[in-house]
């Protein structure tokens, strides 16, 4: 793994990590797509719906974190 410069800005760090992590997600989705081969795998419409509902739910959850930061805990 590449050594990170100590003077890396928060923007540079975000871009570096977001790029790596996004590419990993895209790679894994491509690999999931290999399961679509009906000559090798057997699956139902319900299976497909279950898989993509879970993926879409998680994408919405993560996207929300970017728009609505964590709520602060109540303090007196």
N, CA, C and O atoms as a GROMACS GRO file, in nm:
protein
  304
    1UNK      N    1   0.083  -0.119   0.000
    1UNK     CA    2   0.000   0.000   0.000
    1UNK      C    3   0.088   0.125   0.000
    1UNK      O    4   0.197   0.127   0.057
    2UNK      N    5   0.038   0.228  -0.065
    2UNK     CA    6   0.112   0.353  -0.076
    2UNK      C    7   0.126   0.422   0.058
    2UNK      O    8   0.033   0.424   0.139
    3UNK      N    9   0.242   0.479   0.080
    3UNK     CA   10   0.262   0.556   0.202
    3UNK      C   11   0.200   0.695   0.184
    3UNK      O   12   0.219   0.759   0.081
    4UNK      N   13   0.127   0.739   0.282
    4UNK     CA   14   0.056   0.867   0.274
    4UNK      C   15   0.146   0.978   0.326
    4UNK      O   16   0.211   0.965   0.429
    5UNK      N   17   0.146   1.088   0.252
    5UNK     CA   18   0.223   1.204   0.297
    5UNK      C   19   0.158   1.264   0.421
    5UNK      O   20   0.036   1.269   0.433
    6UNK      N   21   0.241   1.309   0.513
    6UNK     CA   22   0.190   1.368   0.637
    6UNK      C   23   0.119   1.500   0.612
    6UNK      O   24   0.033   1.540   0.691
    7UNK      N   25   0.154   1.569   0.504
    7UNK     CA   26   0.094   1.699   0.478
    7UNK      C   27  -0.027   1.688   0.384
    7UNK      O   28  -0.067   1.788   0.323
    8UNK      N   29  -0.085   1.572   0.374
    8UNK     CA   30  -0.205   1.551   0.292
    8UNK      C   31  -0.322   1.629   0.352
    8UNK      O   32  -0.346   1.621   0.472
    9UNK      N   33  -0.393   1.705   0.270
    9UNK     CA   34  -0.507   1.781   0.319
    9UNK      C   35  -0.626   1.688   0.339
    9UNK      O   36  -0.627   1.576   0.289
   10UNK      N   37  -0.726   1.736   0.412
   10UNK     CA   38  -0.845   1.654   0.433
   10UNK      C   39  -0.917   1.628   0.301
   10UNK      O   40  -0.976   1.522   0.282
   11UNK      N   41  -0.912   1.725   0.210
   11UNK     CA   42  -0.972   1.708   0.076
   11UNK      C   43  -0.898   1.600  -0.003
   11UNK      O   44  -0.960   1.514  -0.064
   12UNK      N   45  -0.765   1.606  -0.001
   12UNK     CA   46  -0.685   1.505  -0.070
   12UNK      C   47  -0.708   1.366  -0.012
   12UNK      O   48  -0.719   1.268  -0.086
   13UNK      N   49  -0.716   1.360   0.120
   13UNK     CA   50  -0.740   1.231   0.187
   13UNK      C   51  -0.877   1.176   0.148
   13UNK      O   52  -0.892   1.057   0.119
   14UNK      N   53  -0.979   1.264   0.147
   14UNK     CA   54  -1.113   1.221   0.107
   14UNK      C   55  -1.111   1.167  -0.035
   14UNK      O   56  -1.163   1.058  -0.061
   15UNK      N   57  -1.051   1.243  -0.128
   15UNK     CA   58  -1.048   1.201  -0.268
   15UNK      C   59  -0.977   1.067  -0.285
   15UNK      O   60  -1.023   0.981  -0.360
   16UNK      N   61  -0.866   1.049  -0.214
   16UNK     CA   62  -0.790   0.924  -0.224
   16UNK      C   63  -0.871   0.806  -0.171
   16UNK      O   64  -0.885   0.704  -0.239
   17UNK      N   65  -0.925   0.821  -0.051
   17UNK     CA   66  -1.000   0.711   0.009
   17UNK      C   67  -1.133   0.685  -0.062
   17UNK      O   68  -1.170   0.570  -0.082
   18UNK      N   69  -1.204   0.792  -0.098
   18UNK     CA   70  -1.332   0.774  -0.166
   18UNK      C   71  -1.314   0.705  -0.301
   18UNK      O   72  -1.395   0.622  -0.340
   19UNK      N   73  -1.207   0.739  -0.371
   19UNK     CA   74  -1.178   0.675  -0.500
   19UNK      C   75  -1.150   0.526  -0.481
   19UNK      O   76  -1.207   0.442  -0.550
   20UNK      N   77  -1.063   0.494  -0.386
   20UNK     CA   78  -1.031   0.353  -0.360
   20UNK      C   79  -1.155   0.274  -0.320
   20UNK      O   80  -1.180   0.165  -0.372
   21UNK      N   81  -1.231   0.329  -0.229
   21UNK     CA   82  -1.348   0.257  -0.176
   21UNK      C   83  -1.459   0.245  -0.279
   21UNK      O   84  -1.525   0.142  -0.286
   22UNK      N   85  -1.480   0.350  -0.359
   22UNK     CA   86  -1.582   0.344  -0.464
   22UNK      C   87  -1.544   0.241  -0.569
   22UNK      O   88  -1.628   0.163  -0.614
   23UNK      N   89  -1.418   0.239  -0.608
   23UNK     CA   90  -1.373   0.140  -0.706
   23UNK      C   91  -1.389  -0.002  -0.653
   23UNK      O   92  -1.421  -0.094  -0.729
   24UNK      N   93  -1.368  -0.022  -0.523
   24UNK     CA   94  -1.386  -0.155  -0.463
   24UNK      C   95  -1.533  -0.196  -0.467
   24UNK      O   96  -1.564  -0.312  -0.497
   25UNK      N   97  -1.624  -0.104  -0.437
   25UNK     CA   98  -1.767  -0.134  -0.444
   25UNK      C   99  -1.807  -0.169  -0.586
   25UNK      O  100  -1.879  -0.267  -0.609
   26UNK      N  101  -1.761  -0.090  -0.683
   26UNK     CA  102  -1.794  -0.117  -0.823
   26UNK      C  103  -1.740  -0.251  -0.869
   26UNK      O  104  -1.806  -0.323  -0.943
   27UNK      N  105  -1.620  -0.285  -0.825
   27UNK     CA  106  -1.561  -0.416  -0.858
   27UNK      C  107  -1.647  -0.529  -0.802
   27UNK      O  108  -1.673  -0.627  -0.871
   28UNK      N  109  -1.690  -0.515  -0.678
   28UNK     CA  110  -1.772  -0.619  -0.614
   28UNK      C  111  -1.908  -0.631  -0.681
   28UNK      O  112  -1.960  -0.742  -0.694
   29UNK      N  113  -1.966  -0.519  -0.724
   29UNK     CA  114  -2.094  -0.525  -0.796
   29UNK      C  115  -2.077  -0.598  -0.929
   29UNK      O  116  -2.165  -0.675  -0.970
   30UNK      N  117  -1.966  -0.573  -0.996
   30UNK     CA  118  -1.939  -0.644  -1.121
   30UNK      C  119  -1.928  -0.794  -1.096
   30UNK      O  120  -1.980  -0.874  -1.174
   31UNK      N  121  -1.862  -0.831  -0.988
   31UNK     CA  122  -1.849  -0.973  -0.953
   31UNK      C  123  -1.986  -1.032  -0.919
   31UNK      O  124  -2.015  -1.145  -0.958
   32UNK      N  125  -2.070  -0.956  -0.848
   32UNK     CA  126  -2.206  -1.002  -0.820
   32UNK      C  127  -2.280  -1.028  -0.950
   32UNK      O  128  -2.357  -1.124  -0.960
   33UNK      N  129  -2.257  -0.944  -1.049
   33UNK     CA  130  -2.321  -0.960  -1.179
   33UNK      C  131  -2.290  -1.094  -1.245
   33UNK      O  132  -2.368  -1.142  -1.327
   34UNK      N  133  -2.177  -1.153  -1.210
   34UNK     CA  134  -2.144  -1.285  -1.264
   34UNK      C  135  -2.246  -1.391  -1.222
   34UNK      O  136  -2.261  -1.492  -1.291
   35UNK      N  137  -2.316  -1.368  -1.114
   35UNK     CA  138  -2.418  -1.463  -1.066
   35UNK      C  139  -2.542  -1.462  -1.155
   35UNK      O  140  -2.629  -1.547  -1.138
   36UNK      N  141  -2.551  -1.370  -1.248
   36UNK     CA  142  -2.667  -1.361  -1.337
   36UNK      C  143  -2.667  -1.469  -1.445
   36UNK      O  144  -2.766  -1.484  -1.516
   37UNK      N  145  -2.559  -1.542  -1.459
   37UNK     CA  146  -2.548  -1.645  -1.562
   37UNK      C  147  -2.637  -1.764  -1.527
   37UNK      O  148  -2.603  -1.844  -1.440
   38UNK      N  149  -2.751  -1.775  -1.595
   38UNK     CA  150  -2.848  -1.881  -1.565
   38UNK      C  151  -2.800  -2.021  -1.607
   38UNK      O  152  -2.858  -2.120  -1.564
   39UNK      N  153  -2.697  -2.029  -1.688
   39UNK     CA  154  -2.643  -2.160  -1.723
   39UNK      C  155  -2.562  -2.219  -1.608
   39UNK      O  156  -2.541  -2.341  -1.602
   40UNK      N  157  -2.517  -2.134  -1.517
   40UNK     CA  158  -2.437  -2.179  -1.404
   40UNK      C  159  -2.514  -2.174  -1.273
   40UNK      O  160  -2.491  -2.256  -1.184
   41UNK      N  161  -2.605  -2.077  -1.260
   41UNK     CA  162  -2.676  -2.054  -1.134
   41UNK      C  163  -2.826  -2.060  -1.154
   41UNK      O  164  -2.878  -2.030  -1.261
   42UNK      N  165  -2.895  -2.100  -1.047
   42UNK     CA  166  -3.041  -2.100  -1.048
   42UNK      C  167  -3.088  -2.003  -0.940
   42UNK      O  168  -3.044  -2.011  -0.826
   43UNK      N  169  -3.178  -1.912  -0.978
   43UNK     CA  170  -3.229  -1.814  -0.883
   43UNK      C  171  -3.369  -1.772  -0.926
   43UNK      O  172  -3.410  -1.792  -1.040
   44UNK      N  173  -3.440  -1.711  -0.831
   44UNK     CA  174  -3.578  -1.668  -0.856
   44UNK      C  175  -3.584  -1.515  -0.861
   44UNK      O  176  -3.489  -1.446  -0.825
   45UNK      N  177  -3.698  -1.466  -0.906
   45UNK     CA  178  -3.721  -1.321  -0.905
   45UNK      C  179  -3.716  -1.269  -0.761
   45UNK      O  180  -3.668  -1.158  -0.736
   46UNK      N  181  -3.766  -1.348  -0.666
   46UNK     CA  182  -3.761  -1.308  -0.525
   46UNK      C  183  -3.616  -1.294  -0.478
   46UNK      O  184  -3.585  -1.201  -0.403
   47UNK      N  185  -3.529  -1.384  -0.521
   47UNK     CA  186  -3.388  -1.375  -0.484
   47UNK      C  187  -3.329  -1.243  -0.534
   47UNK      O  188  -3.258  -1.173  -0.462
   48UNK      N  189  -3.359  -1.210  -0.659
   48UNK     CA  190  -3.308  -1.086  -0.719
   48UNK      C  191  -3.359  -0.966  -0.642
   48UNK      O  192  -3.283  -0.874  -0.611
   49UNK      N  193  -3.488  -0.965  -0.611
   49UNK     CA  194  -3.548  -0.854  -0.538
   49UNK      C  195  -3.486  -0.839  -0.400
   49UNK      O  196  -3.460  -0.727  -0.355
   50UNK      N  197  -3.461  -0.951  -0.332
   50UNK     CA  198  -3.400  -0.948  -0.199
   50UNK      C  199  -3.260  -0.889  -0.204
   50UNK      O  200  -3.224  -0.805  -0.122
   51UNK      N  201  -3.181  -0.932  -0.301
   51UNK     CA  202  -3.044  -0.884  -0.316
   51UNK      C  203  -3.042  -0.733  -0.341
   51UNK      O  204  -2.973  -0.658  -0.272
   52UNK      N  205  -3.120  -0.689  -0.441
   52UNK     CA  206  -3.112  -0.548  -0.478
   52UNK      C  207  -3.185  -0.456  -0.381
   52UNK      O  208  -3.152  -0.337  -0.373
   53UNK      N  209  -3.281  -0.507  -0.308
   53UNK     CA  210  -3.343  -0.427  -0.201
   53UNK      C  211  -3.240  -0.398  -0.092
   53UNK      O  212  -3.232  -0.287  -0.041
   54UNK      N  213  -3.162  -0.500  -0.057
   54UNK     CA  214  -3.059  -0.482   0.046
   54UNK      C  215  -2.953  -0.383   0.000
   54UNK      O  216  -2.910  -0.297   0.077
   55UNK      N  217  -2.911  -0.395  -0.125
   55UNK     CA  218  -2.810  -0.303  -0.179
   55UNK      C  219  -2.864  -0.161  -0.183
   55UNK      O  220  -2.796  -0.068  -0.139
   56UNK      N  221  -2.984  -0.143  -0.234
   56UNK     CA  222  -3.043  -0.009  -0.244
   56UNK      C  223  -3.066   0.053  -0.107
   56UNK      O  224  -3.046   0.173  -0.090
   57UNK      N  225  -3.107  -0.028  -0.010
   57UNK     CA  226  -3.128   0.022   0.127
   57UNK      C  227  -2.996   0.073   0.186
   57UNK      O  228  -2.992   0.179   0.248
   58UNK      N  229  -2.889  -0.002   0.164
   58UNK     CA  230  -2.759   0.039   0.218
   58UNK      C  231  -2.707   0.163   0.146
   58UNK      O  232  -2.648   0.250   0.210
   59UNK      N  233  -2.727   0.173   0.016
   59UNK     CA  234  -2.684   0.292  -0.059
   59UNK      C  235  -2.757   0.415  -0.005
   59UNK      O  236  -2.694   0.519   0.016
   60UNK      N  237  -2.887   0.405   0.017
   60UNK     CA  238  -2.964   0.518   0.071
   60UNK      C  239  -2.912   0.556   0.210
   60UNK      O  240  -2.899   0.675   0.241
   61UNK      N  241  -2.883   0.456   0.293
   61UNK     CA  242  -2.834   0.481   0.428
   61UNK      C  243  -2.700   0.556   0.425
   61UNK      O  244  -2.681   0.653   0.499
   62UNK      N  245  -2.610   0.512   0.342
   62UNK     CA  246  -2.480   0.576   0.332
   62UNK      C  247  -2.491   0.715   0.272
   62UNK      O  248  -2.426   0.808   0.319
   63UNK      N  249  -2.572   0.730   0.168
   63UNK     CA  250  -2.590   0.860   0.104
   63UNK      C  251  -2.644   0.962   0.204
   63UNK      O  252  -2.603   1.078   0.203
   64UNK      N  253  -2.735   0.920   0.289
   64UNK     CA  254  -2.794   1.006   0.390
   64UNK      C  255  -2.687   1.062   0.483
   64UNK      O  256  -2.696   1.177   0.527
   65UNK      N  257  -2.586   0.982   0.514
   65UNK     CA  258  -2.478   1.027   0.602
   65UNK      C  259  -2.405   1.148   0.546
   65UNK      O  260  -2.355   1.231   0.622
   66UNK      N  261  -2.398   1.160   0.414
   66UNK     CA  262  -2.330   1.273   0.352
   66UNK      C  263  -2.413   1.401   0.362
   66UNK      O  264  -2.358   1.511   0.366
   67UNK      N  265  -2.545   1.388   0.364
   67UNK     CA  266  -2.632   1.505   0.367
   67UNK      C  267  -2.677   1.545   0.507
   67UNK      O  268  -2.703   1.662   0.533
   68UNK      N  269  -2.686   1.446   0.596
   68UNK     CA  270  -2.733   1.472   0.732
   68UNK      C  271  -2.632   1.414   0.830
   68UNK      O  272  -2.639   1.295   0.864
   69UNK      N  273  -2.540   1.496   0.876
   69UNK     CA  274  -2.440   1.446   0.972
   69UNK      C  275  -2.506   1.392   1.098
   69UNK      O  276  -2.623   1.419   1.125
   70UNK      N  277  -2.431   1.316   1.174
   70UNK     CA  278  -2.483   1.257   1.298
   70UNK      C  279  -2.545   1.365   1.387
   70UNK      O  280  -2.495   1.476   1.399
   71UNK      N  281  -2.654   1.326   1.448
   71UNK     CA  282  -2.716   1.418   1.544
   71UNK      C  283  -2.634   1.416   1.671
   71UNK      O  284  -2.583   1.312   1.713
   72UNK      N  285  -2.622   1.533   1.732
   72UNK     CA  286  -2.550   1.539   1.857
   72UNK      C  287  -2.638   1.486   1.969
   72UNK      O  288  -2.760   1.502   1.966
   73UNK      N  289  -2.575   1.425   2.067
   73UNK     CA  290  -2.649   1.372   2.182
   73UNK      C  291  -2.700   1.488   2.267
   73UNK      O  292  -2.639   1.595   2.274
   74UNK      N  293  -2.811   1.464   2.331
   74UNK     CA  294  -2.871   1.562   2.420
   74UNK      C  295  -2.780   1.589   2.539
   74UNK      O  296  -2.724   1.496   2.598
   75UNK      N  297  -2.764   1.718   2.575
   75UNK     CA  298  -2.687   1.759   2.693
   75UNK      C  299  -2.763   1.870   2.764
   75UNK      O  300  -2.829   1.952   2.702
   76UNK      N  301  -2.752   1.870   2.893
   76UNK     CA  302  -2.809   1.980   2.974
   76UNK      C  303  -2.701   2.079   3.009
   76UNK      O  304  -2.727   2.178   3.077
   0.00000   0.00000   0.00000
